[in-house]
């Protein structure tokens, strides 16, 4: 037996084993994501037609994966590993197919290098562990391309067999996800430039068959196209989207960047030194990655937002093939050493730099439910207000049943701009503790309100996509959460505050101290706080809370607390909160608090010398008094977006 193929086979088997291990570590602890819960909730129907009408057509994806989950869960149930296993297998098979493509297009070394990266990067591992159309689409795309290559460049070899498999995987792509659909169209059109004329009629027939197979889905496609997909839920991609994407897929790691850069430069230099012409497959690989990105980017910017990191996973292999396709085929020991080094560097980065198995394997949904049970924190249930954000994304019932959690003390809160109902509820309870479990969609103003009544933060659980807080009213100087605090009580000039117009100070109406500040119909702008943002916060994982005591003399419609961030005069962020969200109209003779909150991780702060200005905007020219204007900062959950941002 030839030692070279045998050595390559052993290296490939080792990569596949590593790919399986990294995707099946602690298999019964891999949690569901919100996207998976959403899909699984749409499998509880009594018929296929009901599934299509109520579970597929309302979604932004083709029917394929949803139909598969519908029948798969009927056969194997809803346990996490049972649902995820087919997608994990697809992820492992994708590693095999990128090797086969790399070997046929370039050489064995290129195939093994691409397989090593696909096996070990968080990007491909995580989406292999999520039962959504990502790892399935990755597998279908690579298998489709593999058989397309045989049909297009080697049509004389078993055309009908390879053509049938090309049809099968092309159809799977178009039923899987609209971006894999786009890739299938792009691949099919590319073949028109390379297929020998003798085989062109047969090749066109393959495309016609794929279209015929899609006809039953056309009415779903046109309906979903009409409703616009996820555009209202997703932010438009920024100019630096592709740079942030590359940072993300390569773990934000200088070690991986150096590794990728060295391999790319080595391949380029080798091609120049040996006067090797670039393969047509390099052009194909580059175009197949770039074209879907550009279509998604400009469609998202000018029509409807569709571009996400997950959507580019179907073309990510072609980026790898382009980067490493310049490399020569290396000798056995050198090749083995290179693959071992890549696997070691990326796997260590996955575990140490990305903390993948601690971050992803900790379900924010489950932890919020468990931590919200007062018994978990050694607190009597009747001593704690246990609040949990209630959204369609938070499948609390699943974990309540799974972990047998007593929910008698729970109150599920539907987040709303109007905070008066929750304020009234808290004021009626008179309990020493309050807990709050929230997802990123929760308004940070809730924490500002809770800190007013329970100023001591005695426990915080930080998870990807969720946070748990336990507040107390018992004085504890070690539990004060503030990293910065500035108060203007209008007694005397306060640091970082604009000079107070003494004509509007009142000694007769006060909340605390000697004076309060009067706003009236002739007074649109109140005193402002001005300070360098860097001096207020420790990092961009901070929350800034603003509160002010208000004594309304009439309803306070069109009165706002405003924050304005500027960099050298250029506006970075402007936002406001109406005080009417907190002020009860039937208590016009009572001091009440208005709030404003800023989560810095929601703002692009890549600007120099940012200054923060915070003030009252009396847009409605209302009459009221104000006192104790406070600006505070606390450390926020640094893991909130950690799966997609640098930790």
TIMARLUM-464279 format. One record per atom (N, C-alpha, C): x negated, y negated, z; residue in one letter. Coordinates in steps of 0.02 Angstrom, whole numbers, plus 50000, padded with zeros to 5 digits. Layout:
N
XYZA...
This chain:
647
499585006050000X500005000050000X499564993850000X499724988849957X499344982649954X499384979050021X498794977150048X498774974150114X499084967250116X499044963450060X499314956650059X500074956450067X500464960150026X501184960350037X501374962950106X500984967750130X501134970550197X501034965350251X500484961450245X500354956250294X500894950850292X501094948950231X501624943950223X502284946450253X502434952850241X503044955650269X503044955550346X502464957150375X502414957050448X502494949950475X502194945150441X502274938150464X503004936050458X503334937850403X504034936150394X504474939350448X504344945650462X504724949050515X504624945550582X504014943450596X503874939850658X504264933250661X504284929650605X504664923350603X505414924750615X505674929850583X506384931550591X506544933650663X506094937350693X506194939250763X506194933050808X505724928550796X505694922350834X506334918250823X506564917850760X507184914250746X507774917250785X507804923850788X508344927150825X508284925750900X507674926150927X507574924950998X507774917851017X507554912950978X507704905950994X508444904450989X508814908150949X509534907150942X509944911350990X509624916351020X509994920951064X509724921051135X509324916051153X509114915451223X509734914451267X509794918351319X510364917951365X511024917351325X511184922551285X511734921951237X512414920551268X512524922851330X513174921951361X513234915151396X512704911051391X512714904451422X512754898851370X512784900551306X512824895451254X513534892351258X513584885851272X514244882951284X514594880851219X515234880051224X515614876951170X515474869451168X515494866651108X515474859451099X516174856751089X516254850251092X516904847251081X517184848751012X516754848850962X516964850350894X517234857550889X516914862050925X517154869050924X517834869650959X517914866251016X518564866551050X519114863851005X518954858450970X519444855550924X519654860650871X519164864250844X519314869250793X519704875150822X519514877350882X519844883150912X520554881550933X520684875350951X521374873350967X521824873950905X521514873750847X521894874250784X521904881250755X521834886150800X521894893150778X522514896550808X522874893050850X523444896150885X524094895150845X524134898550788X524734898050747X524994905050732X525624905350713X525954911750703X525904914450632X525684910250585X525654912450516X525104908650479X524914911250422X524394908050381X524644901350355X525264900950334X525534894650308X525544889250361X525704891250423X525704886450478X524994884150493X524514888750488X523804886850497X523604881550446X523784882550383X523594877750331X523924870950344X524564870950361X524924864650370X524714860850432X524584864450487X524454861150551X523734861550575X523334866150544X522654866950569X522114865350519X522294865050454X521784863950402X521884857250368X522474856150343X522584850350299X522484843750336X522564843750402X522474837650442X521744836250457X521304841150442X520604840550458X520224837150401X519574836050412X519164832850360X518714837950325X518854844350334X518434849550305X518854854250262X518544857750215X518904862850177X519154868450224X519544872850196X519904877750237X519464883550260X518894884750228X518534891050237X518384892950308X518034888750346X517834890650413X518434891050460X518914886550452X519504886650495X519904893050485X519974895250423X520324901550409X519934907450438X519274907250430X518854912550459X518954912950535X518924907150569X519014907150642X519704909750662X520204908150623X520884910450637X520914918050640X520624921450592X520644928750591X520114931850637X519544928750641X519004931450683X519214931450757X519514926150781X519724925850851X520294930750865X520704932150815X521224937150825X520914944050836X520354945350804X520024951850810X519574952250872X519204946950887X518684947450938X518764942650997X519294938750999X519424934551057X519054927851054X519064924451112X518824917551115X518204916651159X517874922051177X517254921051216X516744917551173X516314913551205X515834909551168X515394913651122X515114919051147X514654922851106X515014926351048X515624928651060X516004931951006X516144927150949X516314920950965X516484915950914X515854913650878X515304912850915X514694909850887X514264914850848X514324921250863X513854926150835X513804926050759X514354925650721X514284925450648X513874919450624X513924913850659X513564907850638X512824908350657X512684911650713X511984912950731X511654917450679X512024922550657X511764927150606X511634923250541X512084918750523X511974914550464X511334910450470X511204907850530X510604904050540X509974908250530X509994914350553X509414918850545X509314920750472X509874922250438X509824924050367X509574918250325X509714912150347X509464906250310X508704906150311X508404908250366X507674908450371X507394913350319X507734918950311X507514923950261X507564921150191X508124917750175X508224915450107X507764909550089X507594905250138X507134899850119X506444902750105X506264908150139X505634911550121X505654914150050X506204917550032X506254920449965X506224914949912X506554909449924X506544903949875X505844900849871X505534899549929X504874896649930X504364901049895X504434907549905X503964912349874X504054912349798X504684912449774X504804912649702X504634906049668X504774900549701X504654894049670X503914892049672X503584893949726X502894891649736X502434897649751X502404899649815X501984905349833X502194907649903X501894913049926X502094915949990X501944911250048X501394907650045X501224903050100X501764897650107X501984894750052X502514889650055X503144892650085X503334898650063X503924901850090X503874903050164X503294905250188X503214906650259X503204900150300X502874894950275X502854888550311X503564885750318X503944885650264X504634883150267X505064887450314X504974893950312X505344898450356X505164897150429X504524895850443X504314894550512X504644888250539X504684883050499X505014876950522X505764877950530X506074881250482X506794882350486X506974886750546X506514891150566X506644895650622X506594892150689X506204886850694X506014884250760X506244877150775X506474873450725X506694866550738X507364866350774X507454861650820X508084860850855X508664859850807X508544856050755X509064854350706X509414860650680X509034865550659X509334871550631X509534876550685X509194876550742X509394881050796X510064878950825X510134872550840X510754870150871X511354871350827X511294869750762X511864870650718X511994878050703X511504882350716X511624889550712X512044891950771X512014888250826X512364890250887X513034886750895X513244883250844X513884879750845X514334882850791X514924885050811X515374888450765X515764883450722X515384879950681X515664875150634X515324876250566X515494872650515X515284874650447X514574872550429X514114872550478X513434870150464X512944875850450X512874880450496X512404886050482X512694890550427X513344891150425X513654895150371X513504891750304X513594885150301X513454881550239X512724881750221X512284881550271X511564882150257X511404888850225X511684894150252X511584900850225X511874901450154X512504899150146X512814899650080X512424895750027X512184889850047X511814885650000X511164889049978X510784891650026X510154894850009X510264901249968X510764905149986X510904911149948X511134909449877X511554904249872X511784901949806X511184899949763X510724896049792X510144893649754X509694899449733X509624904349777X509204910049762X509464913749699X510114914949697X510394918549640X510474913949579X510584907449590X510574902649535X509904902749500X509364903049539X508694903149511X508594909249466X508854914849488X508784920949447X509194920349383X509804917749389X510224916949330X509924911949281X509644906549307X509414901049264X508724902349234X508254904649274X507574905349252X507374912449233X507784917249253X507644924249234X508304927649213X508644924749164X509304927349146X509274934349115X508694936249090X508634942849059X508624948449111X508544946549176X508514951549229X509184952049266X509574957049252X510194958549289X510644952349293X510794949449237X511174943149235X511854943849270X512214949149255X512894949749282X512904950749357X512434954749381X512394955649454X512224949049488X511704945749464X511504939349494X512034934049484X512364934249426X512894929449413X513484930349460X513654936649475X514204937949522X514034935349591X513424936349613X513224933849679X513174926249679X512964923349624X512964915949619X513674913249625X514144916449591X514854914449596X515104915049668X514944920749700X515174921949768X514934916549816X514294914949814X514024910149862X514194902949842X514284901649779X514534895049758X515234893849784X515664898849777X516344898249803X516334897349879X515884901049913X515834900249985X515624893150003X515164890149964X514954883249977X515534878349971X515934879049919X516454874149908X517044874949956X517114880749984X517634881750035X517374880250106X516724879050112X516424878350178X516414871150205X516154866550166X516064859550187X516004855350124X516234849050127X516224845050066X515524843050045X515044843050091X514354841750070X514044847950039X514214853950063X513974859950029X514324860749961X514934858249957X515304857849893X514904853449845X514684847649869X514294843049827X513644846449803X513324850049848X512704853549830X512844858749776X513394862349782X513564867449732X513664864249663X513994858549661X514084855049597X513404852849569X512984850049613X512334847549592X511894853249566X511904858849600X511504864549578X511754867149511X512414867649504X512694870049441X512514865549382X512554858949392X512374854249339X511634854549322X511224855649373X510494856049362X510344861849314X510704867349322X510574873149279X510674871849205X511094866849189X511204865249118X510574862849083X510104860149122X509474857549093X508954863049083X509064868849113X508544874049112X508764880749084X509404882049082X509634888549058X509464889248983X509184894748962X509054895748890X509704895348850X509674892448791X510284891348751X510664897848739X510284903248734X510594909748721X511084911548776X510934909448837X511354911348895X511824905748917X511824900148882X512234894448902X512974896148906X513274899548856X513994901148861X514144905348924X513714910248938X513824914348998X513764910049061X513284905449061X513184901149120X513794896649130X514054893949076X514654889749082X515244893849108X515284900149087X515824904449111X515774905449186X515164905949212X515084906649285X515384900549320X515254894549294X515524888449324X516284888249320X516564890549264X517294890649256X517604895349307X517284901049318X517554905849368X517544902749438X517004899249454X516974895949520X517544890949527X517664887049474X518214882149477X518894885649486X518994891049449X519624894749454X519734897149526X519184899449557X519234901749627X519424896149674X519284889949655X519424884249698X520134881349687X520464883349634X521124880549618X521614881049677X521654886549714X522124886849770X522004881549824X521414878649824X521234873749875X521334866549852X521484865549789X521494858749762X521994854149798X522584856749815X523074852449848X522834850149916X522444854349951X522154852450015X521624847050004X521204848049953X520674843249937X520964836349924X521474835949882X521744829349864X522114826149924X522424830249965X522754827450024X522234824550072X521704828350086X521184825950131X520824819850103X520734819750038X520424813950006X520854807750016X521514808750015X521974803150024X521974800250094X521894804650145X521924802050213X521254799350237X520724800450199X520094796950213X519614800150261X519744806150286X519254809750326X519104806350392X518444806250410X518224804050476X518024796750478X518174792950425X517914786250419X518034781750478X518624782250509X518784777850565X518434779950629X518164786050630X517844788650691X517094787750691X516794786850632X516064786750627X515824779750611X515234778150638X514924771750623X514584772050555X514584766550519X514244766250455X513494767150465X513164770750420X512434771850428X512054765250421X511534764450463X511124758450460X510584759350407X510224753850393X509714754050341X509154759050357X509034760150421X508494764750441X508734771850454X509324773550427X509614780150440X509134785850423X508814785450364X508394791050342X507774791650387X507514786050411X506934786250456X507124789350523X507704787350549X507944790250612X508094797650604X508354799550545X508494806550531X507844810650533X507324808150500X506694811750499X506394812250569X506444807050608X506204807350677X506584812850715X507234812950705X507654817850741X507484825050721X507454826450655X507354833450635X506664835950655X506184831350662X505514833450682X505374831650756X505924831550796X505884831450869X505604824950899X505564819550860X505264813350885X504554814750911X504244819950885X503614822450913X503014820450871X502534816950900X501924815350862X501544821650841X501594826950881X501244833150864X501534836250800X502204836250794X502514839050734X502404834450675X502434827950685X502304823250630X501604824250603X501114825050647X500424826250626X500384832750587X500714837950613X500704844550580X500994844050510X501584840950504X501914840350439X501494835950392X501244830350419X500844825850378X500204829150352X499874832850395X499254836250374X499374841450320X499914845250328X500074850350278X500254847150211X500634841650214X500824838150152X500204835250117X499784831850155X499174828850126X498704834250100X498644839750138X498224845350115X498464847950048X499124848750041X499394851249978X499284846449921X499384839949933X499274834949881X498544834849860X498094834749909X497374834449894X497154840649856X497434846449875X497254852549839X497474852249766X498074849549755X498334848949687X497904844249646X497684838649676X497264833849640X496574836849626X496284840049676X495604842849669X495584848249616X496094852349615X496104857949568X496484856349503X496684849949497X497034847549437X497644851949421X498034853249475X498634857349467X499224852749454X499584853849400X500174849849384X500744851649432X501114846549451X501684847649496X502204852149464X502464856749501X502974861349476X503634857649466X504024860049418X504694857249408X505114858349470X504954863449508X505324864749570X505214859249622X504644855849620X504544850149665X505024844549649X505124843349584X505604838149564X506314840149584X506474846449571X507144848949590X507254848249665X506764850349704X506834850049777X506934842849801X506524838249774X506584831249794X507264828449776X507494829749715X508134827149693X508714830149732X508674836649746X509214839949783X509284837449855X508744835049884X508804831949950X509034824649943X508734821049897X508844813849893X509544812149868X509784815449816X510424813549785X511014814049833X511104819749869X511664819949918X511594814649972X510974813349994X510884808050044X511104801250017X510894799549957X511074793049928X511834792549917X512134797849892X512864797849883X513224796849950X513014800650000X513314799950066X513204793150096X512604790450087X512424784050117X512844778350087X512854777850021X513204772249990X513964773149993X514204779349990X514924780449999X515124778350070X514704779950119X514854778150188X514814770550199X514364767250165X514294760050174X514864756150141X515104758550084X515564754450045X516264757350037X516364763650054X517034766650045X517294769350112X517014774850134X517264778150194X516684782050225X516594781450290X516004784450323X516054792050325X515554795350295X515534802650295X514844805250315X514334800850314X513644803250322X513474804150396X513264810250413X513014811950480X512394816350471X512014817150525X511444821650522X511654828650502X512224830850529X512454837650516X512594838850442X512824833650406X513004834550336X512394835650292X511804833550315X511204834250275X510854840950287X511134845150330X510794851450345X510794856050283X511274855250238X511304859550179X510734858150130X510484851950131X509944850150085X509274849450122X509274850150187X508644849750225X508124854750201X508304860950184X507794865650159X507414863050099X507744859050057X507404856549997X506914850950015X507034847450070X506524842850095X505904846650117X506004852250152X505434856350172X505064859050111X505434861450062X505114864150002X504724858849964X504984852649964X504614847249932X503974845549970X504024845150037X503454843250077X502884848350073X503074854750073X502564860050078X502444863750012X502844862049961X502774865549897X502134864149860X501744859349883X501104857749852X500544862449876X500674866049929X500144870049960X499954876049918X499304877949919X499084884049885X499254890149927X499214895949897X499304902149935X498664903649973X498704904250038X498114905050080X497964912450091X497354913750113X497144920550129X497514923050191X497534929550199X497944932750251X497834930050321X497204930050346X497084927950414X497224920450424X497034916550374X497164909350377X497914908050377X498264911650334X498984911050330X499324912850396X499104918350426X499394920550490X499244915450544X498634912750545X498454907750595X498864901450587X498974899350524X499374893350512X500094894250535X500404899850518X501094901050537X501154901650613X500674904950645X500684905350718X500644898350749X500214894050721X500134887350748X500764883250740X501084883650681X501714880050671X502244882250720X502324888850726X502834891550772X502694889450844X502064889550863X501884887750931X502024880350944X501794876050899X501884868750909X502624866950912X503014869450865X503724867450861X504124870550919X503964876750937X504324879950992X504174876551059X503554874951071X503374871351132X503724864551133X503734861051076X504084854651072X504824855451086X505114860751060X505824862251071X505984862851145X505564866451180X505694868051251X505464862351297X504884859451283X504584854551329X504794847451311X504694845451248X504854838551229X505604837551223X505954842051190X506674841151179X507084843951237X506774848051280X507144851051337X507804854251313X507754857651256X508354859851221X508784864451263X508474869351295X508874874451329X509164872051395X508914866751422X509224863851482X509754858751462X509634855051408X510114849851387X510714852851352X510594856951300X511154859551261X511544864951299X511204868851339X511544874351374X511934871951435X511894865751453X512284863051509X512904859651481X513474862751489X514094860051461X514344854251503X514394848451471X514654842651508X515364843851530X515754847351490X516454848651508X516494852951571X516104858251573X516124862651631X515854859251693X515304855551685X515004852251743X515464846951772X515804843251729X516274838151754X516834841351795X517094847051770X517624850451807X517364853251873X516774856451871X516504859351933X516324854051984X515994848651961X515774843452008X516354839352035X516904839051998X517474835152020X517864838652076X517724845052085X518024848652142X517674846352206X518014842852251X517684840252311X517304845552351X517554851752349X517224857052387X516504858052363X516384857052298X515704857752271X515224853052306X515464847152325X515044842052357X515144841752433X515434847152460X515524847852532X515944842052560X516484840452524X516944835152545X517634838152549X518014836352599X518704838652605X519114835852548X519524839952515X519924837552458X520344831452473X520594830952535X521024825152551X520624818852567X519954819252562X519524813452575X519254810352512X519424813052453X519114810852391X519634809852337X519584804252303X519974803152241X519574806152184X519814811452154X519454814952102X519754813152034X519404808851998X519654806351934X519254809551877X519594811751826X519274814551766X519574811251705X519144809051660X519384806351597X519754811751559X520344810251538X520744815151500X520774812951427X520484817051384X520524815751312X520624822351277X520794821951213X520864828151174X520204831751169X519644828051179X518984831051173X518794834951236X519104833351293X518914836551355X519384842451370X519164848551356X519594854351365X519574856851437X519824852651482X519744854351553X520084860851572X520644862451539X521014868451557X520594874751546X520184874851495X519774880751481X519314882251539X518964877251565X518484878351619X518824878851687X519404875851694X519784876751756X519974884051763X520194887151708X520374894251710X519754898551716X519244896951677X518644901051676X518294901251744X518244895451777X517874894951840X518324894851902X518984895851891X519464896351946X519404890351993X519454884351963X519364878152001X520044875852029X520044874052092X520644871252123X520724863952100X521274862552067X521374855852038X521884851652076X522044853752136X522564850252173X522394842952188X521744841352191X521544834452206X521354830552142X521424833652083X521214830352022X521744825451997X521514819951969X521944815451932X521614814151865X521954815951811X521684814851744X521894807951719X521384804251697X521484797151680X521454796451604X521984793951574X521974792151504X521684785151498X521084784651470X520734778251468X521134773151428X521164767051453X521564761751423X521234755151438X521304750151393X521034743551409X521344740551473X521964742151486X522304739551545X522094743651606X521704740551650X521444744051709X521884742951771X522424739251764X522844737751822X523154743951854X523384748951814X523674754851847X523164758651889X522544759451865X522054763151904X521834759151965X521804752551959X521634748352017X522184749052070X522804748852049X523354749552096X523344756452129X523184761652090X523154768452118X522604768952171X522014766252157X521464766552205X521634762852269X521944757052263X522114752952322X522624756452367X523004761152338X523514764652378X523234770752414X522634773152396X522384779552421X522054779152489X521624774252500X521274773452565X520874779652583X520484782152534X520054787852546X519324785752544X518884789052581X518184786852586X517754788452525X517984792952481X517574794852423X517984794452359X517634793252305X517944793352239X517444796452190X517674801252150X517254804252098X517544802652030X517104802351981X517304800551913X516904804751864X517254808751823X516934812551771X517124809751703X516624807851663X516774804151602X516334806451544X516604805651484X516254806851422X516004800151395X515594800051342X515344793651316X515894788951293X516474791751275X517024787551252X517354783651308X517214785351370X517514781851427X517254774751431X517704770151444X517514763051452X517064762251513X516464759451506X516034758451565X516334753751616X516864750251597X517204745851646X517484749751704X517644756151694X517904760151750X517394760451806X516764761451789X516244761851841X516184755051877X516254749551840X516234742951871X516794742151922X517394744451903X517964744151949X517844748552010X517604754652000X517514759252055X516984756752104X516454753652078X515934750952121X516184745152164X516704741852143X516984736552184X517294739352248X517624745052242X517964748152299X517514753152336X517054756152299X516604761252327X515884759352306X515564754852342X514934751852318X514324756252324X514394762352349X513804766652360X513854772852316X513354773752274X513324779452228X512894784852261X513224790052286X512854795152324X512664801152282X512954801752221X512764807352178X512934805552106X512474807352061X512604806451990X512354812551952X512784815551911X512604821151869X512554818851797X511954819151769X511844816851701X511794822851654X512204822851602X512224828251553X512254825151483X512074829151434X512184826851366X512944826051356X513144820051337X513844818851321X514314818151380X514054817651440X514504816851497X514134815051560X514494811851607X514194809651670X514694810751727X514424812851783X514834813451844X514554808651896X515014804751928X514824800151981X515214801852044X514874801352101X515214801952166X515054795652206X515574791652218X515504785352254X515754786052325X515504781652368X515714781752439X515824774652463X516274773952510X516374767452543X515974766852607X515654772352629X515254772152690X514594768552676X514424763552715X513794759952704X513184764552705X512774763852654X512164767852648X511684763952603X511194760652633X510754756352594X510354760352542X510264766752554X509904770952506X510324772952445X510974771452449X511424773352396X511654767352354X511354761552365X511524755752324X511214756852255X511604756752202X511344758752136X511014753252096X511024747052121X510844741452079X510084740652073X509864739752011X509154738251998X509044730751987X509584727051977X509564719751971X510224716951994X510204711052026X510814708052051X510724700552055X511214696852028X511214689552034X511924687352049X512004682952099X512664680852121X512694673252122X513234670552094X513374663352099X514014662552139X513934660252201X514524659152244X514694651752249X514354647652208X514494640452204X514374636752268X513984639852314X513784636252375X513214631452360X512734633952321X512134630252305X511874632752238X511414629052205X511154631352141X510874638452146X511074642752098X510854649652098X510354650752041X509824654752053X509334655952000X509664659051939X509454656851881X509664659451816X510364657151796X510674652851835X511334650351818X511294643051797X511734641151749X511744634251727X511974629651785X511814623451778X511994618651831X512744617951835X513004618151895X513724617751906X513954610451905X514494609251869X514794602551868X515174601551933X514894597251976X515174596452043X515884593752042X516084590551986X516764587851983X517284593351985X517074599551969X517554605051967X517494609652028X517084607752076X517034611652138X517604609752185X517874614752218X518424613552266X518234616352334X518304612252385X518174614552453X518814617052486X519384615452458X520024617252490X520244624352473X520024626952416X520214633652395X519574637652388X519474642552432X518854646452430X519004653852438X518554657852410X518574665052421X518074666952476X517464664552469X516954665552520X516504659452519X516294657052576X515854651252578X516244644752576X515914639652549X516204632952554X516614630952493X516434633552434X516724630752373X516944636152325X517404634252281X517584638152222X517564633552162X517604636452103X517534632552042X518204632452006X518444626451988X519114625551958X519044625351881X519454629351848X519524629151775X520224626751759X520284622351708X520944619751691X520994618751616X521524615451594X521664614651523X521144610451487X520744606651523X520224602551492X519534605851497X519524612051519X518884615251538X518854622151504X518544622551444X518544628851407X517974633451427X517394630751446X516804634751459X516594634051532X516504639751565X516294639651634X515534639951640X515274639851701X514554640451712X514294647051682X513674647051658X513404652851624X512774655451659X512684661951653X512084665351676X511634666251616X510994664451622X510514664951567X509864667951592X509644673451560X509034676651583X508764681251528X508114682651531X507814687451485X508064694451500X508294697951449X508574704651460X508064709351490X507434709051468X506914713451494X506814712751569X506974706851595X506884705651667X507484708251707X508024709951673X508624712351707X508674719951709X508354723151660X508444730451653X507774733851648X507764740351665X507144744151662X507044747651595X507584749151560X507554752351494X508234751751461X508304754551401X508944753751366X509464758651390X509304762751440X509804767051472X510054763651536X510234757351531X510504753551588X511204751251572X511594750351624X512254747351619X512224740551653X512524735551623X512574728951654X513314727851671X513434726251734X514104725051758X514184717851779X514734714851760X514894708051779X515574708051813X515614704351868X516264703551901X516324696451926X516944694151931X517064687351956X517744687351992X517754684052050X518384683252086X518784677652055X519434678952044X519864674052011X520494672952052X520694666752057X521334664952089X521764661652036X522204665552004X522604662751949X523164658151974X523254652651939X523814648151953X524364649051901X524234653351852X524714655251801X524454661751769X524814664651723X524564670651690X523934668851650X523444673451652X522794671951623X522694675351555X523164674351511X523074676651442X522554672251408X522154675151365X521634671551329X521104668551374X520934672251427X520354670651469X519894676751466X519254675551451X518804681151438X518154680251477X517874686151497X517174686351519X516764688351459X516244684451443X515874685351381X515144686851395X514854691451356X514134692451356X513874691151286X513324687551281X513044685551216X512284686751219X512044691651179X511324693051175X511044689951112X510494686351119X510174683351061X509424684551063X509144685051003X508414685850996X508144680050955X507784675550989X507514669650956X508054665850918X508634665250949X509194661550919X509654665750875X509444671750855X509854676150813X510274680650856X510924680950841X511384684950882X511254692450873X511174695950929X511074703050931X511714706750948X512084704050996X512714707151018X513154701951052X513794702151036X514284697751069X514884702051084X515114701851146X515714705551164X516064702051222X516704703551229X517094700251281X517614704951310X517834703451370X518364707351402X518894702451429X519524703351410X520054698951437X520174700351511X520194695251552X520304696351623X521004698751637X521464697851588X522154700151598X522194707751603X521654711351583X521644718651592X521604720651665X521454715951710X521354717451781X521814713451827X522054707751803X522424703151846X523164704551843X523464705951900X524184707151903X524554700551900X525044700251856X525404693951846X525854692151905X526014697151948X526444695652005X526044693752067X525394692652059X524974690852117X524584684452102X524944679352077X524604673252057X524334669252115X524494671052176X524234667352233X523704671252271X523454676652240X522974681052273X522334681452233X521764681452268X521124682352234X521094689452205X520904689852142X520824696352109X520184696152067X519944702152050X519304702552015X519404704051941X519004700651900X518944702251829X518264705451817X518224709651766X517604713551755X517404713251681X516764714551671X516484715351604X515904720251611X515784724351559X515254729351563X514914730151495X514264731551497X513874732451436X513454738651445X513554743651402X513124749551400X512584748151348X511974747351371X511434745251325X511294750351271X511414756751285X511274761951235X511754761451176X512284757351182X512754756351126X512514750751079X511964747451097X511744741451060X511054742751031X510944740250971X510274740450941X509854734850972X509374736751013X508974731851049X508264731251021X508174733250959X507514732950928X507374725850902X507404721150948X507274714150933X506834711250989X506424706350973X505994703351025X506354697951065X506144697051127X506344691251168X507104690451171X507454695851188X508184695351193X508384691851258X508814686851252X509084683351310X509814685151318X510034685651380X510724687251395X511064681051422X511634679451394X512044673851419X512724676751436X512954675251496X513594677951520X514004672251549X514634671751529X515034665951549X515774667451544X516184662851570X516914663051564X517114658651504X517524661551461X517804657751405X518554656851417X518744650751434X519434649051448X519774646951382X519824651751337X520084650351271X520804647751274X521204650451320X521904648451326X522014642251367X521474639051390X521514632851431X521974633851491X521844639251529X522254641051586X521984637851650X522404637851701X522224635051766X522084640551816X521484640651843X521304645651894X520664643451929X520554646651986X519924645652022X519504651952014X518844651052019X518414656952019X517864656252070X517614661952092X517094662152143X516724668852137X516164669052169X515744675152172X515674678452104X515344675052059X515194677451992X514554681651997X514604688251983X514044692851994X513824696151928X513174696951921X512884700751866X512424705951896X512544712351879X512164717851909X511964722851855X511414726351868X511194731751823X511104738151863X511284743751832X511144750251861X510864754851807X510504760051828X510244764951781X510814769251755X510844770051689X511364774051657X511104781151645X511534785351619X511364792251603X510884792451544X510264794151555X509764794251502X509844800351456X510254805251476X510364811151434X510984810751392X511344805051396X512004804551365X511994806251291X511484803951255X511424805251183X510784809051168X510554812951215X509884815851212X509784821051157X510314824351135X510234829351082X510044826151016X510194819651009X510074816250945X509604810250952X509374808851013X508914803351024X508294805851061X507784801751060X507174803551095X507304803751170X507054808851204X507134809451276X506544805951309X
